[in-house]
Amino acid sequence: MIDAYFLGIDVGTQSARVGICDSNGRLIKTTSRAYRTFFPKPGWAEQEPSDWWKAVCESTRRCVEESGIKPSDITG
């Protein structure tokens, strides 16, 4: 029987992280990609949403490729 795999995404303040685990909760692979924070004025912090999206896409692609799991086996 083919195990079910699950992919999780976390977009945090410094990076996007992606992980794949099996149906028993065993972590198979994680990847991450950092993005920049800009400080245009004292007390301000800004980020580009397009950087978040690029980081999520890249981390997801790398996580699946490096895990060796077929994308069709990721069920959730």
Wavefront OBJ file of the C-alpha trace (Angstrom):
o trace
v 0.000 0.000 0.000
v 1.253 3.469 -0.859
v 1.522 5.703 2.172
v -0.279 9.036 2.189
v 1.892 12.134 2.402
v 1.014 15.615 3.577
v 2.660 18.917 2.720
v 2.647 21.853 5.128
v 3.624 25.466 4.450
v 4.693 28.066 7.023
v 5.207 31.670 5.910
v 7.029 33.292 8.802
v 8.689 36.623 9.432
v 12.069 35.566 8.012
v 11.416 32.687 5.619
v 8.952 30.318 4.014
v 9.259 26.714 5.197
v 7.777 23.606 3.630
v 7.627 20.123 5.095
v 6.371 16.736 3.966
v 5.303 14.078 6.458
v 3.711 10.663 6.157
v 0.399 9.518 7.631
v 2.211 8.438 10.825
v 3.516 11.976 11.355
v 7.092 11.083 10.410
v 8.848 14.080 8.866
v 10.236 13.140 5.453
v 11.783 16.394 4.217
v 11.868 20.119 4.986
v 13.111 23.058 2.944
v 13.116 26.809 3.442
v 13.930 30.015 1.641
v 14.581 33.335 3.363
v 13.349 36.718 2.191
v 14.320 40.265 3.041
v 12.772 42.676 5.469
v 13.175 46.376 4.720
v 13.356 49.043 7.415
v 12.485 52.311 5.630
v 12.034 54.351 8.834
v 12.707 53.790 12.519
v 10.052 51.474 13.912
v 8.892 50.350 10.452
v 9.366 46.925 8.884
v 8.187 45.992 5.386
v 8.323 42.929 3.144
v 7.347 42.279 -0.450
v 4.431 39.809 -0.762
v 5.867 38.698 -4.119
v 8.975 37.546 -2.211
v 6.753 35.395 0.028
v 5.137 33.790 -3.031
v 8.480 33.111 -4.740
v 9.853 31.592 -1.530
v 6.801 29.324 -1.100
v 6.960 28.155 -4.726
v 10.708 27.489 -4.635
v 10.603 25.738 -1.255
v 7.657 23.569 -2.311
v 9.314 22.550 -5.572
v 12.603 21.723 -3.818
v 10.897 19.833 -0.998
v 8.994 17.569 -3.369
v 12.000 17.003 -5.655
v 14.435 16.279 -2.817
v 11.999 14.003 -0.964
v 11.763 11.587 -3.886
v 7.991 11.404 -3.378
v 5.736 11.602 -6.413
v 3.564 14.732 -6.305
v 0.516 12.530 -6.927
v 1.217 10.720 -3.614
v 0.805 13.978 -1.659
v -2.819 13.851 -0.607
v -3.143 16.855 1.631
l 1 2 3 4 5 6 7 8 9 10 11 12 13 14 15 16 17 18 19 20 21 22 23 24 25 26 27 28 29 30 31 32 33 34 35 36 37 38 39 40 41 42 43 44 45 46 47 48 49 50 51 52 53 54 55 56 57 58 59 60 61 62 63 64 65 66 67 68 69 70 71 72 73 74 75 76
